[in-house]
Amino acid sequence: MTIHVFFLYDAVNTALRELVLCYDSWKDPTDLMDALLQGISMELAGEWPVSTKHSEAPKPMKVITAEGWIVDAARDGDQKAYERLYRKYAPMVHGILLSRAPVAEVDDLVQDVFLHALEKLHTLKDTSAFGAWIATIARNRAHDFFRRGHRFESASDEMISQIPGKADTSSEAIRILLVVRTLPEAYRETLVLRLVEGMTGPEIAEQTALTPASVRVNLHRGMKLLREKLGVEEIR
């Protein structure tokens, strides 16, 4: 039994390798699964065509991801696929803009970012990099907003001190957000995604294409600076 399992495992690996080399020809997941099953049968029978098995130098492998299929579908005009991308990435886009643009403008800017992304989706070469791509669009959109003459809402100590204290939860949230926006850009973006949008560290890393280590560093250093500015002692 062990020998049969080993040969089947080896056949699956070989079939997958051959299919990945010609991935660009597969447009539908069902077609891919059918081809995979056929490939396993051919490998077990030793029937792979000589021209595709080892006669050519290996080509760079293209990783197949579930999100890649969704982006491809959206690019082909599938409205539901684009809605799925919107639901997944809207919090990240909102957080990136909230860390940079005036609060009252953020919702409109989110819509602008996704409309622009839809128009330019055909230019995205790596469909698995949609998150990092639209994050860049969001950052650029915020920079464009200020290049058009809008003023950045900075938070001076005087402004912060004039906001009511902890008795008013909404005012306290605004006060903390204003303080966060005084931090270095990398820290304030990551903190807003974590504290306001409720994203976890791994989610931030996955969607922005930052490394998990970078996200941890940004959160740790950002929280340290935030506590200092708020006058809160770190709990040990």
N, C-alpha and C positions, 0 to 999 in steps of 0.2 A: 504493500500500500504506500509506504514511504517513497519508494522509487517512482511509482506512478505520479504521486503528488509533485515530486521534484521535477519530473519531465514536463508536467503540465505548467508548473510555475515558470520554468525556463521558456516554454512555448509562449506563454502570455507575455513575458518580457520581450521576447524577440518580435512578436506580433506588434506590440505597442511601439517598439523602436522603429519598425518599418512604417507604421502608420504616422508617427510623429514626423518622419522625414518628408512625408507628402501631405502634411496637415492642411496646407492652403487650399486643397481641393475639396475639403469637407465643409459643407455649409449647414448641415442639419445633424443634431446629436444622434438621431435615429440611424442616419446613414453611417455615422461613425461606429455605432455599436454593431450594426450589421457587418461592417467591414472588419471590425475587430474579431467577431466570432468566426468569420470566414478565414481571417488571417491565422487564428489559432489552429483551425483545422488544417490549413495548408502547411503550417510549421510542423505539426505533429506528423503529417504525411511526407514531409520533406519536399514540398512542392512550391516553395517560394521561387519566383522567377529569378534567374541568375542575374539579370540586368539590374534588379533592385536590392539584392541581398548584400553583397560586399564588393561589387564591381566599381562603385564610385566612392570618392572620399566622403566622409561623414559631413552632413550639413548641420548648421546650428539648429538646435532643437527649439521649437516654439511651444511654450507651456500653454496647455489648454486649461482655462479657468471658467468656472460658472459665470463669473462676471463678464468674462470675455464674450460669452454667448449673448448676454443681455445687452452689452454695448453694441455688438454687431447687429442685433435685432433692432435696437433703437436707431442705429445708423441707416437701417433699411426702411425706417418709417413706422416701426411698431410703437404705437403710442403707450401701450401698457408697459413696455420695456423701459421707456424713458421715464414713466411715472415711478417705476421701481427705483431707478437711479436717483430720482428727485427725493423720494422718501428716505433713502439711505443717506444721501450726502447733503441734504438741506441743512441739518443741524451743524455740520462742519462748516459749510459756507457761511451760515448765519454767524457762527462764532468767530470766524476769521474777520468778517466785516465788522462785527460788534467790537472787536479789539482795535479797530482802526477808524471807522467812520462814525459820524454822528448817529446817536441812537435812533432818532426820528427818521433817518434815511435808510436804515439797515434793511427793512422788509422790502422796500422797492429795489434796493441794490441786489438783494438775493434773486429777485425775479429777473433783473437785468443779466446777472451772471448765468443763470440757466438758459435764458433765451440766446445769449451769445454762444454758450456751449453747444446748444442744439444746432445753431447755424454753422459752427466750425467742427462739428463732430467728425465729419469726413476727413479732417486733417490729422486726427489722432491715430498714430501708427501702432502704438502698443495698447490694445484694448484693455489689458490688465492694469494699466496705469491711469485709469479714468480719475481716481481720487486725487492723485498728485496733480494731474492736469487741471482739473476744475478748481483745486485749491490755488494754483498759480493764477488762474483767471480771476478768482476772487480778490487776491492780493493786488493784482494789477488794476482791477476795477476800483478798489479803494484809493490807490495812488492816483488814478485818473480823476477821481472825484475831487481831490484836493488840487490837482493841476489846473482844474477849471475855475479856481478862485475861491473854493470853499475853505473855511478855516477849521483846523483840527480842534476838537473840544478837549483841551488840556485841563488838568485838575490841579489848581494851586492849593496850597495849604489853607488859604482863606476860604476858598469855595467849599472845601471839604468840611471845615470846621463849622460852616453855616448850615449844614444839613443836620436835621434833627438826629438825636442819638438812637440807641437800640430800642427805645419804646415803640418806634415806628419801623416795622420790618421792611417795608418797601423802601423807605428812606435809607435804612442801613444798607440794603442791597445796592442802591444807587451809589452810596458813599464808597462801598468796597469796589464797585466797578470803576468809579472814577480813579481810585487809587491804583487799581490794576493797570489802567491805561497810562499811568506814569512810568511803568516798568519798561525795560528793554523789550523790543518787539517780539523776539522769540519767546520770552517768558510770558508776556501778556497774552499772546495768541494761545499758547498751550494752557494757561490757567483759565482763560475764558471757555475753551473747549471742555475743560474738566469741571469747572465750578458752575458755569452757567448752562452749558449744553448737556452736562451730565455724562459725557463720554468717558470711557475708561482709558487707561494708559495704552493697552493693546489696540483699542479702536482708533485712538489718535494716531498711533504709529502706522497702522494699516492704511488709514484713509489719507494721511498727509504724506506718506512715504518717508517719514522720519524713522530712524532706527529706534527700537524700544529703549536703548540706552540713552539716546538724546532726549526722548520724551521724559524719562525719569529724571535726568539732570535738569531739564527745563522746569519741571514741576517742583523739584526739591529746592532749587535756587530761587525760583519765582516765589514759592511760598515763604521762604526765609525772608526775602525782601519785602513781601507783602506784610508779614507779621511785624517787621521793623517799622514800616510806615504807619501801620495801624496801632502800634504800641502794644502789641500782644506778645507775651512771652511764650517761647516754644516749650511745649510740654515734653519732658524727658521721661 
